[in-house]
Amino acid sequence: MSEQSEIFEKKLLIEKGLLGFETITNYSLIQADLEPFMWLKAEGEKNLAFLVVDPFILFSDYEIDVDDNSLSEIDIKNPSDVVVLTILTVSKTGEEPTANLQGPVIVNKNNNKAIQVVLSDPRWMTKHSITNQLETRGA
Amino acid sequence: MLILSRKINEKIKIGEDITLSIIEIKADQVKIGIDAPKEVKVFRQEVFNAIQNENLAAATSTESIESLSDLFAKKEF
């Protein structure tokens, strides 16, 4: 958690936007009222936010191989610059919340630039249940 | 858009570094080998669409920001 707290309440610049939200580039990352969750809130967009979490907290077997081009776009020089965020989907229709492990947001915690990447590893999909993971943690 | 025909085991070169090989043709499916440098991203189109759709589904009104505990409480965690 120490790495995560370093980027709390930070402004993030996602130059390419998120897929489907390409024109929205400025975000703030704020702690949610429930640990370990955070909100990725669009700046200047009153009604747009994404619930995010450090995927390694919830999914102990998660691993990602990010292409070098994406890393250089946010000026990642070494692995310790990296913080990974996973976007969660909480539907209003009562389905359980899911984590998008296939399209994580990679943050350079030194310059607060971020990029959403697409992973080609077939293990990771756009909807992974987080309910089991939270129960395991005792949350 | 360039459109061309290829037979099994024939190849297409894209620029200096990328080669596509037609490996197998079976009914309505084509198996393609892609030889590209590591820094070139190669994905099925559906993967992008899936992530775009998931982002749209995950987009939340900021009204719910204050009530995350309530939101999860409702889910019976």
Backbone of each chain as ProteinMPNN parsed JSONL, in Angstrom:
{"seq_chain_A": "MSEQSEIFEKKLLIEKGLLGFETITNYSLIQADLEPFMWLKAEGEKNLAFLVVDPFILFSDYEIDVDDNSLSEIDIKNPSDVVVLTILTVSKTGEEPTANLQGPVIVNKNNNKAIQVVLSDPRWMTKHSITNQLETRGA", "coords_chain_A": {"N_chain_A": [[0.802, -1.211, 0.0], [2.11, 1.168, 0.348], [3.206, 2.272, -1.959], [0.903, 2.906, -3.34], [-0.25, 4.92, -1.789], [1.347, 7.033, -2.31], [0.461, 8.14, -4.678], [-1.983, 9.129, -4.147], [-4.678, 11.465, -4.349], [-3.706, 12.774, -6.516], [-3.206, 14.648, -9.53], [-3.835, 13.322, -12.675], [-2.55, 12.892, -15.949], [-3.904, 11.734, -18.786], [-2.999, 11.377, -21.733], [-3.885, 10.18, -24.107], [-6.416, 9.617, -23.428], [-9.078, 7.494, -22.125], [-10.157, 4.414, -23.605], [-12.891, 5.018, -25.622], [-13.298, 7.359, -24.325], [-11.713, 9.363, -25.445], [-11.243, 12.089, -25.645], [-11.091, 13.122, -23.159], [-8.802, 14.052, -20.911], [-7.717, 14.905, -18.524], [-7.476, 14.076, -15.171], [-8.328, 13.459, -11.724], [-7.014, 11.569, -9.074], [-8.473, 10.158, -6.424], [-8.828, 9.163, -3.001], [-11.183, 6.693, -2.183], [-14.11, 6.327, -0.051], [-13.931, 3.87, 0.943], [-11.513, 1.568, 1.609], [-9.605, -0.68, -0.447], [-10.154, 1.185, -2.429], [-10.236, 3.645, -5.085], [-11.117, 6.758, -6.668], [-11.106, 7.649, -10.034], [-11.38, 10.574, -11.306], [-12.857, 12.603, -13.69], [-11.555, 15.715, -14.67], [-13.287, 18.748, -14.75], [-15.454, 17.552, -15.869], [-18.436, 17.098, -14.781], [-19.857, 14.82, -14.22], [-18.411, 12.407, -14.452], [-16.674, 9.627, -13.523], [-14.42, 7.027, -12.56], [-14.311, 4.007, -10.839], [-11.502, 2.738, -9.288], [-8.799, 0.442, -8.582], [-5.857, -0.917, -7.049], [-4.804, -3.599, -8.778], [-3.218, -5.698, -7.904], [-3.627, -6.006, -5.252], [-6.091, -7.225, -5.057], [-5.971, -9.372, -6.813], [-3.911, -11.847, -6.619], [-2.504, -13.362, -8.415], [-2.188, -11.835, -10.609], [-0.538, -10.529, -13.454], [1.284, -8.431, -15.673], [2.289, -7.699, -18.995], [3.518, -5.118, -20.498], [3.633, -3.331, -23.54], [6.596, -1.823, -24.936], [6.343, 0.617, -26.289], [4.02, 1.823, -25.229], [4.871, 2.219, -22.618], [6.958, 4.022, -23.032], [5.559, 6.191, -23.902], [4.548, 7.354, -21.614], [6.828, 7.959, -20.405], [8.173, 6.016, -18.824], [10.914, 4.918, -17.093], [12.061, 2.995, -15.457], [10.999, -0.067, -13.79], [10.126, 0.641, -11.219], [8.866, 3.033, -11.444], [6.268, 2.575, -11.979], [2.766, 2.448, -11.42], [-0.083, 0.476, -11.195], [-3.446, 0.579, -12.192], [-6.705, -0.728, -11.974], [-9.785, -0.643, -13.631], [-13.005, -0.657, -12.238], [-16.225, -2.07, -12.66], [-19.295, -1.186, -11.564], [-22.386, -2.121, -11.579], [-25.681, -0.726, -11.863], [-27.692, -2.423, -11.694], [-27.568, -4.38, -9.862], [-25.846, -6.473, -10.292], [-22.796, -8.248, -9.521], [-19.806, -6.39, -8.655], [-17.205, -5.897, -11.07], [-13.824, -6.393, -12.259], [-11.776, -4.904, -14.689], [-9.39, -6.503, -15.986], [-8.096, -6.684, -18.336], [-7.702, -4.279, -19.553], [-5.811, -2.365, -18.171], [-4.884, 0.687, -16.399], [-1.926, 2.346, -16.707], [0.258, 4.026, -14.637], [2.695, 6.545, -14.431], [4.325, 7.228, -11.659], [6.086, 9.21, -11.131], [5.794, 11.374, -12.893], [3.123, 11.566, -13.164], [1.801, 10.927, -15.497], [-0.391, 8.935, -17.463], [-1.639, 5.93, -19.035], [-4.008, 3.984, -20.802], [-3.749, 0.597, -21.363], [-3.893, -2.251, -23.572], [-4.08, -5.584, -22.934], [-2.691, -8.611, -24.221], [-2.67, -11.091, -23.158], [-4.417, -14.024, -22.746], [-5.489, -14.771, -20.306], [-6.519, -12.613, -18.966], [-9.422, -10.742, -18.702], [-12.23, -8.563, -19.509], [-14.042, -8.611, -17.497], [-13.767, -9.553, -14.324], [-14.762, -11.176, -11.431], [-14.901, -9.416, -8.342], [-15.845, -10.023, -5.934], [-15.254, -12.492, -4.657], [-12.534, -12.082, -4.192], [-12.554, -9.972, -2.36], [-13.786, -11.168, -0.195], [-11.895, -13.075, 0.486], [-9.89, -11.431, 1.396], [-11.053, -10.588, 3.654], [-12.543, -8.325, 3.682]], "CA_chain_A": [[0.0, 0.0, 0.0], [2.916, 2.379, 0.451], [3.315, 2.865, -3.287], [-0.372, 3.446, -3.726], [-0.567, 6.16, -1.092], [2.134, 8.117, -2.899], [-0.216, 8.814, -5.781], [-3.297, 9.58, -3.701], [-5.04, 12.863, -4.521], [-2.845, 13.333, -7.549], [-3.747, 14.9, -10.861], [-3.255, 12.43, -13.68], [-2.736, 13.279, -17.339], [-4.031, 10.578, -19.687], [-2.975, 12.134, -22.992], [-4.689, 9.509, -25.138], [-7.73, 9.329, -22.872], [-9.434, 6.084, -21.987], [-10.881, 3.962, -24.796], [-14.269, 5.481, -25.539], [-13.276, 8.699, -23.725], [-10.413, 9.816, -25.947], [-11.047, 13.543, -25.549], [-11.01, 13.526, -21.745], [-7.408, 13.712, -20.624], [-7.284, 15.335, -17.185], [-8.188, 13.358, -14.123], [-7.702, 13.424, -10.405], [-7.138, 10.271, -8.42], [-8.75, 10.453, -5.015], [-9.144, 8.006, -2.185], [-12.611, 6.483, -1.954], [-14.388, 6.198, 1.379], [-13.749, 2.47, 1.313], [-10.214, 1.059, 1.159], [-8.493, 0.068, -1.056], [-10.649, 1.734, -3.691], [-9.991, 5.054, -5.403], [-11.887, 7.293, -7.794], [-10.437, 8.369, -11.106], [-12.452, 11.528, -11.57], [-12.514, 13.484, -14.808], [-11.541, 17.132, -14.331], [-14.143, 19.565, -15.597], [-16.62, 16.777, -16.311], [-19.078, 16.965, -13.472], [-20.486, 13.529, -13.961], [-17.668, 11.259, -14.969], [-15.648, 9.082, -12.642], [-14.244, 5.577, -12.653], [-13.836, 3.386, -9.611], [-10.292, 1.994, -9.621], [-8.14, -0.231, -7.465], [-4.6, -1.598, -7.359], [-5.257, -4.979, -9.027], [-2.381, -6.689, -7.224], [-4.203, -6.208, -3.918], [-7.239, -8.13, -5.144], [-5.683, -10.551, -7.631], [-2.507, -12.126, -6.304], [-1.825, -13.996, -9.551], [-2.205, -10.916, -11.758], [0.75, -10.044, -13.957], [1.065, -7.794, -16.962], [3.436, -7.444, -19.86], [3.102, -3.937, -21.252], [4.547, -3.075, -24.659], [7.557, -0.744, -24.676], [5.843, 1.895, -26.816], [3.103, 2.422, -24.262], [5.656, 2.669, -21.468], [7.739, 5.217, -23.36], [4.634, 7.32, -24.047], [4.412, 8.032, -20.323], [8.21, 8.172, -19.945], [8.605, 5.059, -17.817], [12.328, 4.595, -17.265], [12.296, 1.693, -14.826], [9.755, -0.653, -13.265], [9.666, 1.232, -9.964], [8.048, 4.213, -11.759], [4.939, 2.144, -12.424], [1.643, 2.06, -10.574], [-1.127, -0.08, -12.055], [-4.82, 0.735, -11.716], [-7.712, -1.477, -12.718], [-11.101, 0.001, -13.571], [-14.072, -1.553, -11.787], [-17.577, -1.784, -13.137], [-20.329, -1.45, -10.562], [-23.625, -1.854, -12.312], [-26.786, -0.291, -11.013], [-28.745, -3.418, -11.755], [-27.4, -5.347, -8.796], [-24.848, -7.51, -10.553], [-21.624, -8.017, -8.689], [-18.787, -5.549, -9.275], [-16.178, -6.637, -11.798], [-12.578, -5.688, -12.554], [-11.309, -5.021, -16.068], [-7.954, -6.806, -15.909], [-7.524, -6.691, -19.687], [-7.381, -2.916, -19.973], [-5.387, -1.592, -16.998], [-4.316, 2.024, -16.571], [-0.558, 2.361, -16.198], [0.59, 5.378, -14.173], [4.069, 6.868, -14.049], [4.082, 7.991, -10.434], [7.033, 10.332, -11.053], [5.323, 12.551, -13.636], [1.659, 11.492, -13.149], [1.208, 10.607, -16.797], [-0.979, 7.596, -17.445], [-2.124, 5.424, -20.318], [-4.722, 2.705, -20.714], [-3.162, -0.359, -22.294], [-4.686, -3.443, -23.875], [-3.212, -6.753, -22.76], [-3.048, -9.698, -25.137], [-2.678, -12.342, -22.387], [-5.815, -14.491, -22.717], [-5.985, -14.971, -18.939], [-7.145, -11.408, -18.402], [-10.607, -10.345, -19.45], [-12.761, -7.269, -19.08], [-14.901, -8.773, -16.321], [-13.394, -10.536, -13.313], [-15.486, -10.917, -10.182], [-14.052, -9.023, -7.217], [-16.493, -10.42, -4.68], [-14.459, -13.546, -4.015], [-11.268, -11.515, -3.748], [-12.787, -9.179, -1.161], [-14.069, -12.097, 0.904], [-10.629, -13.682, 0.875], [-9.149, -10.443, 2.176], [-11.784, -10.304, 4.874], [-13.09, -6.962, 3.615]], "C_chain_A": [[0.841, 1.271, 0.0], [3.028, 3.068, -0.911], [2.03, 3.552, -3.684], [-0.602, 4.804, -3.066], [0.237, 7.331, -1.653], [1.391, 8.838, -4.011], [-1.621, 9.26, -5.384], [-3.467, 11.076, -3.944], [-4.143, 13.55, -5.543], [-3.664, 13.65, -8.794], [-3.063, 13.926, -11.821], [-3.555, 12.979, -15.078], [-2.755, 12.012, -18.196], [-4.154, 11.152, -21.093], [-3.852, 11.509, -24.071], [-6.11, 9.226, -24.655], [-7.915, 7.846, -22.614], [-10.199, 5.69, -23.255], [-12.368, 4.303, -24.642], [-14.39, 6.875, -24.946], [-11.99, 9.411, -24.151], [-10.172, 11.302, -25.737], [-10.905, 14.014, -24.102], [-9.665, 13.07, -21.198], [-6.973, 14.056, -19.198], [-8.154, 14.728, -16.096], [-7.558, 13.667, -12.772], [-8.011, 12.073, -9.778], [-7.327, 10.539, -6.94], [-9.137, 9.179, -4.283], [-10.656, 7.889, -2.016], [-12.843, 6.292, -0.451], [-14.247, 4.755, 1.852], [-12.414, 2.002, 0.749], [-10.399, -0.311, 0.519], [-8.9, 0.817, -2.327], [-10.326, 3.22, -3.834], [-10.906, 5.45, -6.547], [-10.955, 7.986, -8.767], [-11.5, 9.298, -11.682], [-12.016, 12.466, -12.684], [-12.597, 14.939, -14.363], [-12.461, 17.876, -15.282], [-15.312, 18.814, -16.208], [-17.358, 16.414, -15.042], [-19.518, 15.536, -13.178], [-19.729, 12.34, -14.51], [-16.571, 10.85, -13.997], [-15.595, 7.579, -12.842], [-13.735, 5.087, -11.302], [-12.628, 2.52, -9.966], [-9.667, 1.4, -8.359], [-6.792, -0.762, -7.955], [-4.924, -3.083, -7.544], [-4.457, -6.023, -8.244], [-2.862, -6.942, -5.796], [-5.292, -7.276, -3.979], [-6.921, -9.433, -5.87], [-4.204, -10.897, -7.492], [-1.766, -12.769, -7.473], [-1.77, -13.084, -10.782], [-0.785, -10.545, -12.169], [0.511, -9.453, -15.329], [2.384, -7.582, -17.682], [3.027, -6.305, -20.791], [4.124, -3.654, -22.348], [5.385, -1.818, -24.399], [7.065, 0.614, -25.174], [4.93, 2.603, -25.826], [3.874, 2.977, -23.076], [6.424, 3.945, -21.802], [6.824, 6.429, -23.56], [4.405, 8.048, -22.731], [5.77, 8.112, -19.624], [8.632, 7.259, -18.798], [10.067, 4.689, -18.088], [12.682, 3.266, -16.592], [11.049, 1.238, -14.081], [9.248, 0.008, -11.982], [8.877, 2.526, -10.189], [6.561, 3.865, -11.855], [3.966, 1.908, -11.27], [0.533, 1.594, -11.522], [-2.492, 0.13, -11.397], [-5.747, -0.086, -12.603], [-9.057, -0.795, -12.534], [-12.156, -1.042, -13.185], [-15.401, -1.1, -12.379], [-18.556, -2.173, -12.045], [-21.657, -1.104, -11.216], [-24.715, -1.443, -11.335], [-27.869, -1.357, -10.94], [-28.516, -4.56, -10.765], [-26.46, -6.495, -9.1], [-23.601, -7.209, -9.742], [-20.584, -7.174, -9.424], [-17.722, -6.404, -9.948], [-14.969, -5.746, -12.069], [-12.189, -5.951, -14.002], [-9.794, -5.241, -16.05], [-7.292, -6.772, -17.278], [-7.09, -5.295, -20.138], [-6.948, -2.041, -18.813], [-4.885, -0.197, -17.379], [-2.943, 2.024, -15.912], [-0.191, 3.805, -15.862], [2.094, 5.462, -13.938], [3.97, 7.764, -12.83], [5.065, 9.155, -10.285], [6.54, 11.572, -11.783], [3.794, 12.581, -13.748], [1.03, 11.425, -14.539], [0.677, 9.18, -16.738], [-1.477, 7.221, -18.831], [-2.917, 4.145, -20.062], [-4.149, 1.774, -21.767], [-4.111, -1.544, -22.48], [-3.756, -4.637, -23.788], [-3.659, -7.872, -23.695], [-3.055, -11.059, -24.434], [-4.12, -12.833, -22.221], [-6.361, -14.758, -21.311], [-6.8, -13.788, -18.437], [-8.26, -10.916, -19.3], [-11.15, -9.03, -18.897], [-13.644, -7.387, -17.835], [-14.414, -9.911, -15.43], [-14.147, -10.183, -12.031], [-14.517, -10.445, -9.109], [-14.652, -9.468, -5.89], [-15.682, -11.472, -3.928], [-13.174, -12.989, -3.428], [-11.454, -10.728, -2.455], [-13.062, -10.081, 0.035], [-12.791, -12.732, 1.414], [-9.816, -12.735, 1.751], [-9.833, -10.152, 3.507], [-12.372, -8.906, 4.868], [-14.606, -6.996, 3.78]], "O_chain_A": [[0.331, 2.345, -0.318], [2.955, 4.293, -1.004], [2.04, 4.629, -4.281], [-1.092, 5.733, -3.708], [-0.151, 8.488, -1.489], [1.649, 10.014, -4.268], [-2.373, 9.729, -6.237], [-2.531, 11.856, -3.771], [-3.861, 14.744, -5.445], [-4.676, 13.007, -9.074], [-1.847, 13.742, -11.769], [-4.653, 13.461, -15.353], [-1.749, 11.312, -18.312], [-5.257, 11.386, -21.588], [-4.485, 12.217, -24.853], [-6.915, 8.659, -25.393], [-7.013, 7.044, -22.858], [-10.816, 6.538, -23.899], [-13.009, 3.926, -23.662], [-15.442, 7.508, -25.041], [-11.277, 9.983, -23.326], [-9.023, 11.736, -25.657], [-10.626, 15.188, -23.858], [-9.412, 11.876, -21.039], [-5.96, 13.544, -18.723], [-9.379, 14.848, -16.1], [-6.402, 14.082, -12.69], [-9.1, 11.519, -9.928], [-6.442, 11.084, -6.281], [-9.697, 8.249, -4.863], [-11.33, 8.881, -1.736], [-11.897, 6.119, 0.318], [-14.427, 4.464, 3.034], [-12.208, 2.038, -0.464], [-11.299, -1.045, 0.927], [-8.066, 1.052, -3.201], [-10.167, 3.944, -2.851], [-11.403, 4.607, -7.292], [-10.123, 8.805, -8.378], [-12.384, 8.882, -12.43], [-10.935, 13.051, -12.627], [-13.584, 15.353, -13.755], [-12.414, 17.656, -16.492], [-16.079, 19.383, -16.985], [-16.942, 15.517, -14.309], [-19.544, 15.105, -12.025], [-20.332, 11.374, -14.98], [-15.663, 11.624, -13.693], [-16.574, 6.945, -13.236], [-12.84, 5.685, -10.705], [-12.717, 1.664, -10.846], [-9.97, 1.805, -7.237], [-6.619, -1.022, -9.146], [-5.28, -3.759, -6.579], [-4.964, -7.107, -7.956], [-2.541, -7.971, -5.201], [-5.409, -8.117, -3.087], [-7.52, -10.471, -5.587], [-3.353, -10.313, -8.163], [-0.537, -12.729, -7.523], [-1.356, -13.509, -11.86], [0.065, -10.278, -11.319], [-0.359, -9.914, -16.068], [3.427, -7.327, -17.079], [2.283, -6.509, -21.751], [5.331, -3.727, -22.117], [4.941, -0.882, -23.734], [7.337, 1.642, -24.554], [5.04, 3.809, -25.606], [3.575, 4.065, -22.583], [6.535, 4.844, -20.969], [7.264, 7.568, -23.404], [4.099, 9.241, -22.733], [5.848, 8.306, -18.411], [9.366, 7.68, -17.904], [10.41, 4.211, -19.169], [13.505, 2.506, -17.102], [10.162, 2.035, -13.779], [8.054, -0.061, -11.69], [8.287, 3.063, -9.252], [5.704, 4.748, -11.817], [4.299, 1.257, -10.279], [0.252, 2.246, -12.527], [-2.665, -0.111, -10.202], [-5.588, -0.129, -13.823], [-9.426, -0.415, -11.422], [-12.194, -2.147, -13.727], [-15.653, 0.091, -12.567], [-18.639, -3.336, -11.651], [-21.999, 0.067, -11.38], [-24.674, -1.768, -10.148], [-28.849, -1.208, -10.21], [-29.194, -5.586, -10.827], [-26.284, -7.393, -8.276], [-23.371, -6.073, -9.326], [-20.483, -7.226, -10.65], [-17.379, -7.486, -9.47], [-15.072, -4.52, -12.105], [-12.265, -7.083, -14.48], [-9.017, -4.287, -16.093], [-6.066, -6.823, -17.376], [-6.219, -5.153, -20.996], [-7.632, -1.07, -18.488], [-4.514, 0.058, -18.525], [-2.809, 1.742, -14.721], [-0.315, 4.696, -16.703], [2.691, 4.575, -13.328], [3.578, 8.926, -12.94], [4.892, 9.997, -9.404], [6.82, 12.694, -11.362], [3.23, 13.497, -14.347], [-0.122, 11.815, -14.733], [1.232, 8.327, -16.045], [-1.706, 8.08, -19.683], [-2.547, 3.329, -19.217], [-4.076, 2.135, -22.942], [-4.996, -1.797, -21.663], [-2.75, -4.694, -24.494], [-4.853, -8.058, -23.931], [-3.406, -12.068, -25.045], [-4.947, -12.142, -21.627], [-7.565, -14.951, -21.143], [-7.67, -13.946, -17.58], [-8.07, -10.701, -20.497], [-10.607, -8.462, -17.949], [-13.955, -6.383, -17.194], [-14.62, -11.085, -15.739], [-14.161, -9.028, -11.606], [-13.429, -11.004, -8.97], [-14.031, -9.305, -4.839], [-15.455, -11.357, -2.724], [-12.765, -13.357, -2.326], [-10.617, -10.801, -1.556], [-12.624, -9.794, 1.149], [-12.614, -12.911, 2.619], [-9.153, -13.149, 2.702], [-9.238, -9.532, 4.388], [-12.671, -8.354, 5.927], [-15.254, -5.95, 3.753]]}, "seq_chain_B": "MLILSRKINEKIKIGEDITLSIIEIKADQVKIGIDAPKEVKVFRQEVFNAIQNENLAAATSTESIESLSDLFAKKEF", "coords_chain_B": {"N_chain_B": [[-7.443, 1.749, -48.977], [-5.772, -1.259, -49.292], [-6.436, -4.131, -51.145], [-5.968, -7.542, -51.522], [-5.254, -10.865, -52.872], [-4.227, -13.923, -51.373], [-2.569, -17.109, -51.18], [-2.422, -20.248, -49.338], [0.416, -20.398, -47.236], [1.598, -18.263, -48.47], [2.878, -14.914, -48.17], [2.604, -11.632, -46.675], [4.234, -8.593, -46.708], [4.607, -5.893, -44.505], [5.859, -2.853, -44.483], [9.256, -2.679, -43.23], [9.531, -4.514, -41.171], [7.399, -6.173, -40.598], [5.68, -9.156, -41.118], [3.092, -10.988, -42.514], [1.753, -14.23, -42.528], [-0.126, -16.558, -44.336], [-1.429, -19.21, -42.835], [-3.31, -21.251, -42.609], [-6.348, -22.188, -44.161], [-9.637, -22.633, -43.52], [-12.837, -23.544, -44.073], [-14.773, -20.878, -43.041], [-12.694, -19.603, -41.833], [-9.54, -18.117, -41.244], [-6.182, -18.799, -40.574], [-3.646, -16.857, -39.37], [-0.24, -16.013, -39.362], [1.68, -13.758, -37.527], [4.436, -11.817, -37.743], [6.131, -9.589, -36.026], [7.874, -6.69, -34.76], [8.589, -6.403, -31.223], [7.672, -3.993, -30.168], [5.507, -3.319, -31.651], [2.056, -3.192, -31.486], [-0.212, -5.806, -31.525], [-3.446, -6.805, -31.957], [-6.586, -8.514, -31.689], [-9.405, -6.987, -33.175], [-11.766, -7.1, -31.683], [-10.974, -7.047, -29.046], [-10.277, -4.422, -28.429], [-12.77, -3.234, -28.785], [-14.158, -4.498, -26.746], [-12.906, -3.498, -24.457], [-13.385, -0.798, -24.71], [-16.195, -0.829, -24.506], [-16.391, -1.768, -21.9], [-15.242, 0.31, -20.446], [-17.179, 2.261, -20.935], [-19.293, 1.117, -19.591], [-18.286, 1.204, -17.048], [-18.109, 3.844, -16.432], [-19.062, 6.276, -14.185], [-21.467, 8.228, -12.545], [-20.546, 11.106, -10.729], [-22.038, 11.499, -8.513], [-22.249, 9.184, -7.069], [-19.915, 9.026, -5.717], [-19.723, 9.741, -3.043], [-20.909, 7.697, -1.792], [-19.81, 5.139, -1.694], [-19.435, 3.073, 0.146], [-22.076, 2.556, 0.808], [-22.948, 1.737, -1.674], [-21.533, -0.648, -2.037], [-22.402, -1.974, 0.194], [-25.003, -2.459, -0.468], [-24.602, -4.453, -2.257], [-24.266, -6.603, -0.742], [-21.785, -7.409, 0.447]], "CA_chain_B": [[-7.306, 0.381, -48.461], [-5.246, -2.231, -50.246], [-7.099, -5.436, -51.067], [-5.261, -8.488, -52.389], [-5.491, -12.282, -52.592], [-3.07, -14.721, -51.007], [-2.841, -18.533, -50.99], [-1.762, -20.807, -48.16], [1.881, -20.287, -47.162], [2.089, -16.998, -49.022], [3.105, -13.911, -47.128], [2.459, -10.202, -46.98], [5.157, -7.767, -45.921], [4.156, -4.535, -44.218], [7.067, -2.135, -44.088], [10.489, -3.446, -43.127], [9.639, -5.429, -40.037], [6.185, -6.937, -40.288], [5.316, -10.147, -42.121], [1.912, -11.807, -42.248], [1.751, -15.478, -43.278], [-1.394, -17.285, -44.331], [-1.016, -20.526, -42.37], [-4.339, -22.261, -42.833], [-7.67, -21.688, -44.541], [-10.57, -23.716, -43.254], [-14.204, -23.011, -44.119], [-14.823, -19.415, -43.02], [-11.691, -19.131, -40.89], [-8.172, -18.036, -41.747], [-5.175, -18.708, -39.52], [-2.616, -15.935, -39.856], [0.93, -15.823, -38.517], [2.105, -12.354, -37.543], [5.8, -11.648, -37.26], [6.281, -8.135, -35.91], [8.738, -6.326, -33.634], [7.917, -6.421, -29.925], [7.028, -2.724, -29.836], [4.275, -3.163, -32.431], [0.928, -3.81, -30.797], [-1.066, -6.606, -32.409], [-4.605, -7.269, -31.203], [-7.866, -8.687, -32.363], [-10.222, -5.776, -33.064], [-12.804, -7.243, -30.651], [-10.421, -6.746, -27.73], [-10.434, -2.975, -28.255], [-14.186, -2.94, -28.617], [-14.567, -4.988, -25.427], [-12.414, -2.597, -23.418], [-14.152, 0.443, -24.859], [-17.526, -1.054, -23.936], [-16.277, -1.911, -20.452], [-15.049, 1.677, -19.929], [-18.474, 2.95, -20.963], [-20.113, 0.537, -18.524], [-17.695, 1.542, -15.752], [-18.244, 5.284, -16.198], [-19.996, 6.452, -13.081], [-21.785, 9.592, -12.164], [-19.815, 11.461, -9.504], [-22.954, 11.48, -7.367], [-22.054, 7.979, -6.251], [-18.602, 9.059, -5.07], [-19.84, 9.835, -1.586], [-21.669, 6.595, -1.2], [-19.232, 3.868, -2.109], [-19.737, 2.067, 1.166], [-23.482, 2.197, 0.619], [-23.038, 1.017, -2.939], [-21.073, -2.016, -1.812], [-23.257, -2.588, 1.214], [-26.173, -2.955, -1.185], [-24.238, -5.675, -2.979], [-24.163, -7.662, 0.268], [-20.427, -7.894, 0.685]], "C_chain_B": [[-6.82, -0.543, -49.569], [-5.962, -3.565, -50.058], [-6.371, -6.388, -52.001], [-5.574, -9.927, -51.981], [-4.181, -12.97, -52.26], [-3.493, -16.174, -50.886], [-2.14, -19.001, -49.723], [-0.25, -20.73, -48.322], [2.447, -19.05, -47.866], [2.115, -15.938, -47.918], [2.779, -12.514, -47.624], [3.471, -9.462, -46.116], [4.572, -6.375, -45.738], [5.365, -3.773, -43.699], [8.249, -3.088, -43.996], [10.341, -4.667, -42.224], [8.456, -6.363, -39.841], [5.859, -7.879, -41.446], [4.087, -10.914, -41.66], [1.998, -13.058, -43.108], [0.369, -16.107, -43.195], [-1.058, -18.748, -44.015], [-2.039, -21.599, -42.733], [-5.638, -21.583, -43.23], [-8.649, -22.835, -44.386], [-11.967, -23.116, -43.171], [-14.154, -21.493, -44.067], [-13.767, -18.832, -42.077], [-10.299, -19.161, -41.521], [-7.227, -17.957, -40.562], [-3.995, -17.911, -40.076], [-1.462, -15.886, -38.857], [1.404, -14.385, -38.645], [3.492, -12.26, -36.936], [6.075, -10.142, -37.237], [7.2, -7.824, -34.734], [7.923, -6.201, -32.343], [7.144, -5.125, -29.658], [5.767, -2.464, -30.66], [3.151, -3.913, -31.734], [0.045, -4.548, -31.802], [-2.222, -7.161, -31.586], [-5.743, -7.609, -32.145], [-8.689, -7.42, -32.143], [-11.225, -5.881, -31.912], [-12.294, -6.856, -29.271], [-10.573, -5.254, -27.424], [-11.89, -2.616, -27.993], [-14.657, -3.346, -27.222], [-14.128, -4.01, -24.34], [-13.125, -1.254, -23.488], [-15.543, 0.3, -24.23], [-17.472, -1.141, -22.419], [-16.044, -0.543, -19.803], [-16.381, 2.418, -19.868], [-19.374, 2.431, -19.843], [-19.612, 0.958, -17.141], [-17.845, 3.021, -15.424], [-19.384, 5.53, -15.229], [-20.277, 7.93, -12.893], [-21.089, 9.907, -10.841], [-20.734, 11.534, -8.291], [-22.689, 10.277, -6.473], [-20.743, 8.006, -5.486], [-18.722, 9.043, -3.553], [-20.364, 8.545, -0.964], [-21.132, 5.228, -1.591], [-19.539, 2.76, -1.112], [-21.179, 1.585, 1.025], [-23.651, 1.326, -0.621], [-22.646, -0.444, -2.733], [-21.918, -2.73, -0.779], [-24.484, -3.199, 0.549], [-25.889, -4.264, -1.903], [-24.033, -6.851, -2.014], [-22.788, -8.251, 0.37], [-20.288, -8.333, 2.14]], "O_chain_B": [[-7.401, -0.591, -50.653], [-6.076, -4.064, -48.938], [-6.177, -6.062, -53.173], [-6.088, -10.179, -50.891], [-3.137, -12.626, -52.816], [-4.637, -16.46, -50.533], [-1.369, -18.261, -49.112], [0.288, -20.966, -49.404], [3.657, -18.829, -47.849], [1.458, -16.067, -46.885], [2.692, -12.258, -48.825], [3.542, -9.695, -44.909], [4.101, -5.755, -46.692], [5.837, -4.03, -42.591], [8.249, -4.16, -44.601], [10.94, -5.714, -42.471], [8.511, -7.258, -38.998], [5.774, -7.459, -42.6], [4.05, -11.429, -40.542], [2.287, -12.964, -44.301], [-0.23, -16.18, -42.123], [-0.466, -19.44, -44.842], [-1.679, -22.712, -43.115], [-5.986, -20.529, -42.698], [-8.516, -23.876, -45.03], [-12.246, -22.284, -42.307], [-13.559, -20.869, -44.946], [-13.916, -17.715, -41.582], [-9.936, -20.1, -42.23], [-7.43, -17.155, -39.65], [-3.427, -18.251, -41.114], [-1.679, -15.737, -37.655], [1.513, -13.858, -39.752], [3.697, -12.581, -35.765], [6.231, -9.507, -38.28], [7.292, -8.621, -33.801], [6.723, -5.929, -32.376], [6.098, -5.143, -29.01], [5.042, -1.503, -30.403], [3.268, -5.1, -31.429], [-0.386, -3.977, -32.804], [-2.005, -7.901, -30.627], [-5.849, -7.068, -33.246], [-8.673, -6.846, -31.054], [-11.51, -4.889, -31.241], [-13.06, -6.396, -28.424], [-10.946, -4.869, -26.316], [-12.207, -1.815, -27.113], [-15.448, -2.643, -26.593], [-14.886, -3.726, -23.412], [-13.43, -0.646, -22.462], [-16.007, 1.188, -23.516], [-18.37, -0.662, -21.726], [-16.585, -0.266, -18.733], [-16.68, 3.108, -18.893], [-20.117, 3.192, -19.224], [-20.386, 1.059, -16.19], [-17.723, 3.413, -14.263], [-20.507, 5.063, -15.42], [-19.395, 8.771, -13.072], [-21.049, 9.069, -9.94], [-20.258, 11.621, -7.16], [-22.882, 10.344, -5.259], [-20.477, 7.108, -4.688], [-17.922, 8.41, -2.864], [-20.268, 8.341, 0.246], [-21.892, 4.281, -1.795], [-19.864, 1.638, -1.5], [-21.469, 0.392, 1.109], [-24.38, 0.334, -0.624], [-23.334, -1.356, -3.192], [-22.129, -3.94, -0.861], [-24.95, -4.276, 0.921], [-26.786, -5.076, -2.134], [-23.67, -7.951, -2.43], [-22.634, -9.473, 0.379], [-19.216, -8.777, 2.551]]}, "name": "protein", "num_of_chains": 2, "seq": "MSEQSEIFEKKLLIEKGLLGFETITNYSLIQADLEPFMWLKAEGEKNLAFLVVDPFILFSDYEIDVDDNSLSEIDIKNPSDVVVLTILTVSKTGEEPTANLQGPVIVNKNNNKAIQVVLSDPRWMTKHSITNQLETRGAMLILSRKINEKIKIGEDITLSIIEIKADQVKIGIDAPKEVKVFRQEVFNAIQNENLAAATSTESIESLSDLFAKKEF"}
